[in-house]
């Protein structure tokens, strides 16, 4: 292959955006347990959480996917800055939404 053809191929390949992986609620649960469980009730097996914050079960029933994604993109000031990636936000949102019919 000619060097110019190789450079052209690389330029085209580099300009194609990477396809996002589908949301993974299982990975979202891992994120929730690591970052959120200190304050929020994030799973059925959790034994304690802060009484001053909503459980993920409540959030799942009262926030739609769009609002939840927006909230996680720019968290409430009382929440720590977790600096989640877009994929992590999608995964966490998918996990929270999966709880809507539980508890």
Helices and strands as residue ranges (DSSP letters): H 3-15, H 25-31, I 32-36, H 56-62, H 65-73, H 86-98
